[in-house]
Amino acid sequence: MTSVLITGSSRGIGLETALAFGRAGHRVHATMRSPSQSPDLAETAAREKLPITVSTMDVDSDQSVSAAIAAILKDGPIDVLVNNAGVEGVGPVEEFPLASFRAIMETNYFGALRCIQAVVPEMRARQNGCIINVSSVAGRICSPPLTSYCASKWALEALSEGLAGELKTFNIRVAIVEPGIIDTAMARRIGDPAPGSPYGQTARFSALFTNSLKNPVPPSVVAEKILEVATSESWQLRHPVGPDAVPFLEWRSKMTDEEWIETQAGDDASFFARLGGSS
């Protein structure tokens, strides 16, 4: 039985990942900022008698991460770390508050880094372990108005790639899971109608997400991929997941940087025509 630590498990991908590992018989340490405000996972685990323990951890806090992981390690080693905690950001660079840029980076990048630094010493000593960072297709494609979110995920991808090179020496696998548009609360917030702005990309992406969510892909699809990666012996670094993930990446790969920028800057009709032509 593998011991798994999952961050951001109060809902969506994190909750489904905790359940997937628990139902597969693995011991799960599911962490979240406020367990009392998000009882669904604990209630399901109790009802199904799953080996899932829910505890408090705020990935934005050095002290919270250090204390929570130290407490978990007292019960035994952590075999798998799943860095899932994340927040979104939508808005043009000009209009998006600097404090919001910082907050997104704090959770999506530094939050993962805190957890990595807390678990790696013990993994390295054992010469065994697996770290899975939940990024996004946005970790390889940057599209306005998701620039703040994309920047955090690009940073996470760079961290993961460098970390993989360091840790393979010690038999520790590092993997990146890159979901496309998944039916989560985060995705539905991105799909909300945008307020007035001189930047048309905001309304465009609202329409893109709203349309995609008419055929919703459940977060359990990502959870099953994370479980698959963790229980495999693969050293593959990047794992796109969801029906639109690879098509989005292929769409971008067929354009030069200048063509991509022109597509983002163009009108909605041209953007969606080009997107539709890529499928």
Contacts in CASP RR format, 6 or more apart in sequence:
PFRMAT RR
TARGET T0000
AUTHOR 0000-0000-0000
METHOD contacts of the structure
MODEL  1
MTSVLITGSSRGIGLETALAFGRAGHRVHATMRSPSQSPDLAETAAREKL
PITVSTMDVDSDQSVSAAIAAILKDGPIDVLVNNAGVEGVGPVEEFPLAS
FRAIMETNYFGALRCIQAVVPEMRARQNGCIINVSSVAGRICSPPLTSYC
ASKWALEALSEGLAGELKTFNIRVAIVEPGIIDTAMARRIGDPAPGSPYG
QTARFSALFTNSLKNPVPPSVVAEKILEVATSESWQLRHPVGPDAVPFLE
WRSKMTDEEWIETQAGDDASFFARLGGSS
1 25 0 8 1.000
1 26 0 8 1.000
1 27 0 8 1.000
1 51 0 8 1.000
2 21 0 8 1.000
2 26 0 8 1.000
2 27 0 8 1.000
2 79 0 8 1.000
2 80 0 8 1.000
2 230 0 8 1.000
2 231 0 8 1.000
3 26 0 8 1.000
3 27 0 8 1.000
3 29 0 8 1.000
3 76 0 8 1.000
3 77 0 8 1.000
3 78 0 8 1.000
3 79 0 8 1.000
3 80 0 8 1.000
4 21 0 8 1.000
4 26 0 8 1.000
4 27 0 8 1.000
4 28 0 8 1.000
4 29 0 8 1.000
4 78 0 8 1.000
4 79 0 8 1.000
4 80 0 8 1.000
4 81 0 8 1.000
4 82 0 8 1.000
4 230 0 8 1.000
5 29 0 8 1.000
5 31 0 8 1.000
5 69 0 8 1.000
5 72 0 8 1.000
5 78 0 8 1.000
5 80 0 8 1.000
5 81 0 8 1.000
5 82 0 8 1.000
5 115 0 8 1.000
5 119 0 8 1.000
6 14 0 8 1.000
6 17 0 8 1.000
6 18 0 8 1.000
6 21 0 8 1.000
6 28 0 8 1.000
6 29 0 8 1.000
6 30 0 8 1.000
6 31 0 8 1.000
6 82 0 8 1.000
6 84 0 8 1.000
7 14 0 8 1.000
7 31 0 8 1.000
7 32 0 8 1.000
7 57 0 8 1.000
7 59 0 8 1.000
7 82 0 8 1.000
7 83 0 8 1.000
7 84 0 8 1.000
7 85 0 8 1.000
7 111 0 8 1.000
7 112 0 8 1.000
7 115 0 8 1.000
8 14 0 8 1.000
8 31 0 8 1.000
8 32 0 8 1.000
8 33 0 8 1.000
8 59 0 8 1.000
8 84 0 8 1.000
8 85 0 8 1.000
8 86 0 8 1.000
9 15 0 8 1.000
9 17 0 8 1.000
9 18 0 8 1.000
9 30 0 8 1.000
9 31 0 8 1.000
9 32 0 8 1.000
9 41 0 8 1.000
9 54 0 8 1.000
9 84 0 8 1.000
10 32 0 8 1.000
10 33 0 8 1.000
10 34 0 8 1.000
10 35 0 8 1.000
10 37 0 8 1.000
10 38 0 8 1.000
10 40 0 8 1.000
10 41 0 8 1.000
11 38 0 8 1.000
11 40 0 8 1.000
11 184 0 8 1.000
11 185 0 8 1.000
12 184 0 8 1.000
12 185 0 8 1.000
12 219 0 8 1.000
13 84 0 8 1.000
13 134 0 8 1.000
13 179 0 8 1.000
13 182 0 8 1.000
13 184 0 8 1.000
13 219 0 8 1.000
13 222 0 8 1.000
13 223 0 8 1.000
13 226 0 8 1.000
14 30 0 8 1.000
14 82 0 8 1.000
14 84 0 8 1.000
14 219 0 8 1.000
14 223 0 8 1.000
15 30 0 8 1.000
15 40 0 8 1.000
15 41 0 8 1.000
15 219 0 8 1.000
16 218 0 8 1.000
16 219 0 8 1.000
16 220 0 8 1.000
16 222 0 8 1.000
16 223 0 8 1.000
17 82 0 8 1.000
17 84 0 8 1.000
17 222 0 8 1.000
17 223 0 8 1.000
17 226 0 8 1.000
17 227 0 8 1.000
18 28 0 8 1.000
18 30 0 8 1.000
18 41 0 8 1.000
18 45 0 8 1.000
18 52 0 8 1.000
19 41 0 8 1.000
19 44 0 8 1.000
19 45 0 8 1.000
19 50 0 8 1.000
19 52 0 8 1.000
19 223 0 8 1.000
20 220 0 8 1.000
20 223 0 8 1.000
20 224 0 8 1.000
20 226 0 8 1.000
20 227 0 8 1.000
21 28 0 8 1.000
21 227 0 8 1.000
21 230 0 8 1.000
22 28 0 8 1.000
22 45 0 8 1.000
22 50 0 8 1.000
22 51 0 8 1.000
22 52 0 8 1.000
23 48 0 8 1.000
23 50 0 8 1.000
24 227 0 8 1.000
24 231 0 8 1.000
25 50 0 8 1.000
25 51 0 8 1.000
26 51 0 8 1.000
26 80 0 8 1.000
27 51 0 8 1.000
27 53 0 8 1.000
28 50 0 8 1.000
28 51 0 8 1.000
28 52 0 8 1.000
28 53 0 8 1.000
29 53 0 8 1.000
29 55 0 8 1.000
29 72 0 8 1.000
29 78 0 8 1.000
30 41 0 8 1.000
30 45 0 8 1.000
30 52 0 8 1.000
30 53 0 8 1.000
30 54 0 8 1.000
30 55 0 8 1.000
31 54 0 8 1.000
31 55 0 8 1.000
31 56 0 8 1.000
31 57 0 8 1.000
31 68 0 8 1.000
32 38 0 8 1.000
32 41 0 8 1.000
32 54 0 8 1.000
32 56 0 8 1.000
32 57 0 8 1.000
33 56 0 8 1.000
33 57 0 8 1.000
33 58 0 8 1.000
34 56 0 8 1.000
35 42 0 8 1.000
35 54 0 8 1.000
35 55 0 8 1.000
35 56 0 8 1.000
41 52 0 8 1.000
41 54 0 8 1.000
42 52 0 8 1.000
42 54 0 8 1.000
44 50 0 8 1.000
45 52 0 8 1.000
45 54 0 8 1.000
55 68 0 8 1.000
55 71 0 8 1.000
55 72 0 8 1.000
56 64 0 8 1.000
56 68 0 8 1.000
57 64 0 8 1.000
57 65 0 8 1.000
57 68 0 8 1.000
57 69 0 8 1.000
58 64 0 8 1.000
58 65 0 8 1.000
59 65 0 8 1.000
59 85 0 8 1.000
59 107 0 8 1.000
59 110 0 8 1.000
59 111 0 8 1.000
59 112 0 8 1.000
59 114 0 8 1.000
59 115 0 8 1.000
60 106 0 8 1.000
60 107 0 8 1.000
60 110 0 8 1.000
60 111 0 8 1.000
62 114 0 8 1.000
65 111 0 8 1.000
65 114 0 8 1.000
65 115 0 8 1.000
65 118 0 8 1.000
66 114 0 8 1.000
66 118 0 8 1.000
69 78 0 8 1.000
69 115 0 8 1.000
69 118 0 8 1.000
69 119 0 8 1.000
70 118 0 8 1.000
72 78 0 8 1.000
73 122 0 8 1.000
77 122 0 8 1.000
77 123 0 8 1.000
77 126 0 8 1.000
78 119 0 8 1.000
78 122 0 8 1.000
78 123 0 8 1.000
79 128 0 8 1.000
79 129 0 8 1.000
79 130 0 8 1.000
80 129 0 8 1.000
80 130 0 8 1.000
80 131 0 8 1.000
80 132 0 8 1.000
80 230 0 8 1.000
81 115 0 8 1.000
81 116 0 8 1.000
81 119 0 8 1.000
81 130 0 8 1.000
81 131 0 8 1.000
81 132 0 8 1.000
82 132 0 8 1.000
82 134 0 8 1.000
82 226 0 8 1.000
82 230 0 8 1.000
83 111 0 8 1.000
83 112 0 8 1.000
83 115 0 8 1.000
83 116 0 8 1.000
83 131 0 8 1.000
83 132 0 8 1.000
83 133 0 8 1.000
83 134 0 8 1.000
83 156 0 8 1.000
84 134 0 8 1.000
85 107 0 8 1.000
85 108 0 8 1.000
85 111 0 8 1.000
85 112 0 8 1.000
86 107 0 8 1.000
86 108 0 8 1.000
86 134 0 8 1.000
86 186 0 8 1.000
87 103 0 8 1.000
87 104 0 8 1.000
87 107 0 8 1.000
87 108 0 8 1.000
87 186 0 8 1.000
88 104 0 8 1.000
88 146 0 8 1.000
88 149 0 8 1.000
88 186 0 8 1.000
88 189 0 8 1.000
88 190 0 8 1.000
89 96 0 8 1.000
89 100 0 8 1.000
89 104 0 8 1.000
89 146 0 8 1.000
89 148 0 8 1.000
89 149 0 8 1.000
89 190 0 8 1.000
90 145 0 8 1.000
90 146 0 8 1.000
90 149 0 8 1.000
90 189 0 8 1.000
90 190 0 8 1.000
90 194 0 8 1.000
90 202 0 8 1.000
90 205 0 8 1.000
91 144 0 8 1.000
91 145 0 8 1.000
91 146 0 8 1.000
91 147 0 8 1.000
91 148 0 8 1.000
91 197 0 8 1.000
91 199 0 8 1.000
91 202 0 8 1.000
92 144 0 8 1.000
92 145 0 8 1.000
92 147 0 8 1.000
92 197 0 8 1.000
92 199 0 8 1.000
92 201 0 8 1.000
92 202 0 8 1.000
93 144 0 8 1.000
93 147 0 8 1.000
93 148 0 8 1.000
94 199 0 8 1.000
95 197 0 8 1.000
95 199 0 8 1.000
96 145 0 8 1.000
96 147 0 8 1.000
96 148 0 8 1.000
100 148 0 8 1.000
101 148 0 8 1.000
101 151 0 8 1.000
104 148 0 8 1.000
104 149 0 8 1.000
104 151 0 8 1.000
104 152 0 8 1.000
105 151 0 8 1.000
105 152 0 8 1.000
105 155 0 8 1.000
107 152 0 8 1.000
108 149 0 8 1.000
108 152 0 8 1.000
108 153 0 8 1.000
108 155 0 8 1.000
108 156 0 8 1.000
109 152 0 8 1.000
109 155 0 8 1.000
109 156 0 8 1.000
109 159 0 8 1.000
112 133 0 8 1.000
112 156 0 8 1.000
112 159 0 8 1.000
113 159 0 8 1.000
116 131 0 8 1.000
116 159 0 8 1.000
116 163 0 8 1.000
119 131 0 8 1.000
120 131 0 8 1.000
120 167 0 8 1.000
120 172 0 8 1.000
123 129 0 8 1.000
123 131 0 8 1.000
123 167 0 8 1.000
123 170 0 8 1.000
123 172 0 8 1.000
124 167 0 8 1.000
124 170 0 8 1.000
124 172 0 8 1.000
127 170 0 8 1.000
127 171 0 8 1.000
127 172 0 8 1.000
128 171 0 8 1.000
128 172 0 8 1.000
129 171 0 8 1.000
129 172 0 8 1.000
129 173 0 8 1.000
130 172 0 8 1.000
130 173 0 8 1.000
130 174 0 8 1.000
130 175 0 8 1.000
130 229 0 8 1.000
130 230 0 8 1.000
131 160 0 8 1.000
131 163 0 8 1.000
131 167 0 8 1.000
131 172 0 8 1.000
131 173 0 8 1.000
131 174 0 8 1.000
131 175 0 8 1.000
132 174 0 8 1.000
132 175 0 8 1.000
132 176 0 8 1.000
132 177 0 8 1.000
132 226 0 8 1.000
132 229 0 8 1.000
132 230 0 8 1.000
133 156 0 8 1.000
133 159 0 8 1.000
133 160 0 8 1.000
133 174 0 8 1.000
133 175 0 8 1.000
133 176 0 8 1.000
133 177 0 8 1.000
134 177 0 8 1.000
134 179 0 8 1.000
134 222 0 8 1.000
134 226 0 8 1.000
135 153 0 8 1.000
135 156 0 8 1.000
135 157 0 8 1.000
135 160 0 8 1.000
135 176 0 8 1.000
135 177 0 8 1.000
135 178 0 8 1.000
136 149 0 8 1.000
136 153 0 8 1.000
136 178 0 8 1.000
136 179 0 8 1.000
136 180 0 8 1.000
137 178 0 8 1.000
137 179 0 8 1.000
137 180 0 8 1.000
137 240 0 8 1.000
137 244 0 8 1.000
137 245 0 8 1.000
137 248 0 8 1.000
137 249 0 8 1.000
138 146 0 8 1.000
138 149 0 8 1.000
138 150 0 8 1.000
138 153 0 8 1.000
139 150 0 8 1.000
139 153 0 8 1.000
139 154 0 8 1.000
139 156 0 8 1.000
139 157 0 8 1.000
139 178 0 8 1.000
140 154 0 8 1.000
140 157 0 8 1.000
140 178 0 8 1.000
140 249 0 8 1.000
140 252 0 8 1.000
141 150 0 8 1.000
141 248 0 8 1.000
141 249 0 8 1.000
141 252 0 8 1.000
142 150 0 8 1.000
142 151 0 8 1.000
142 154 0 8 1.000
143 150 0 8 1.000
143 201 0 8 1.000
143 205 0 8 1.000
143 264 0 8 1.000
144 199 0 8 1.000
144 201 0 8 1.000
144 202 0 8 1.000
144 205 0 8 1.000
144 264 0 8 1.000
145 194 0 8 1.000
145 199 0 8 1.000
145 201 0 8 1.000
145 202 0 8 1.000
145 205 0 8 1.000
146 190 0 8 1.000
146 205 0 8 1.000
156 176 0 8 1.000
157 176 0 8 1.000
160 174 0 8 1.000
160 175 0 8 1.000
160 176 0 8 1.000
160 237 0 8 1.000
161 176 0 8 1.000
161 237 0 8 1.000
163 174 0 8 1.000
164 173 0 8 1.000
164 174 0 8 1.000
164 237 0 8 1.000
165 174 0 8 1.000
167 173 0 8 1.000
167 174 0 8 1.000
168 174 0 8 1.000
168 235 0 8 1.000
173 234 0 8 1.000
173 235 0 8 1.000
174 237 0 8 1.000
175 229 0 8 1.000
175 234 0 8 1.000
175 236 0 8 1.000
175 237 0 8 1.000
175 238 0 8 1.000
175 239 0 8 1.000
176 237 0 8 1.000
176 238 0 8 1.000
176 239 0 8 1.000
177 222 0 8 1.000
177 225 0 8 1.000
177 226 0 8 1.000
177 229 0 8 1.000
177 239 0 8 1.000
177 241 0 8 1.000
178 238 0 8 1.000
178 239 0 8 1.000
178 240 0 8 1.000
178 241 0 8 1.000
178 245 0 8 1.000
179 222 0 8 1.000
179 240 0 8 1.000
179 241 0 8 1.000
179 242 0 8 1.000
179 245 0 8 1.000
180 217 0 8 1.000
180 240 0 8 1.000
180 241 0 8 1.000
180 242 0 8 1.000
180 244 0 8 1.000
180 245 0 8 1.000
180 248 0 8 1.000
181 187 0 8 1.000
181 209 0 8 1.000
181 212 0 8 1.000
181 213 0 8 1.000
181 217 0 8 1.000
181 244 0 8 1.000
182 217 0 8 1.000
182 218 0 8 1.000
182 219 0 8 1.000
182 221 0 8 1.000
182 222 0 8 1.000
182 242 0 8 1.000
183 213 0 8 1.000
183 216 0 8 1.000
183 217 0 8 1.000
183 218 0 8 1.000
183 219 0 8 1.000
184 219 0 8 1.000
187 209 0 8 1.000
187 213 0 8 1.000
188 209 0 8 1.000
188 213 0 8 1.000
190 205 0 8 1.000
190 206 0 8 1.000
190 209 0 8 1.000
191 205 0 8 1.000
191 206 0 8 1.000
191 209 0 8 1.000
191 210 0 8 1.000
191 213 0 8 1.000
192 206 0 8 1.000
193 203 0 8 1.000
193 206 0 8 1.000
194 202 0 8 1.000
194 203 0 8 1.000
194 205 0 8 1.000
194 206 0 8 1.000
196 202 0 8 1.000
196 203 0 8 1.000
197 203 0 8 1.000
200 268 0 8 1.000
201 264 0 8 1.000
204 268 0 8 1.000
204 271 0 8 1.000
207 268 0 8 1.000
212 244 0 8 1.000
217 242 0 8 1.000
217 243 0 8 1.000
217 244 0 8 1.000
221 241 0 8 1.000
221 242 0 8 1.000
222 241 0 8 1.000
222 242 0 8 1.000
225 239 0 8 1.000
225 241 0 8 1.000
229 236 0 8 1.000
229 239 0 8 1.000
240 246 0 8 1.000
240 249 0 8 1.000
247 278 0 8 1.000
247 279 0 8 1.000
250 278 0 8 1.000
251 275 0 8 1.000
251 278 0 8 1.000
252 260 0 8 1.000
254 278 0 8 1.000
255 263 0 8 1.000
263 270 0 8 1.000
263 271 0 8 1.000
263 274 0 8 1.000
264 271 0 8 1.000
END
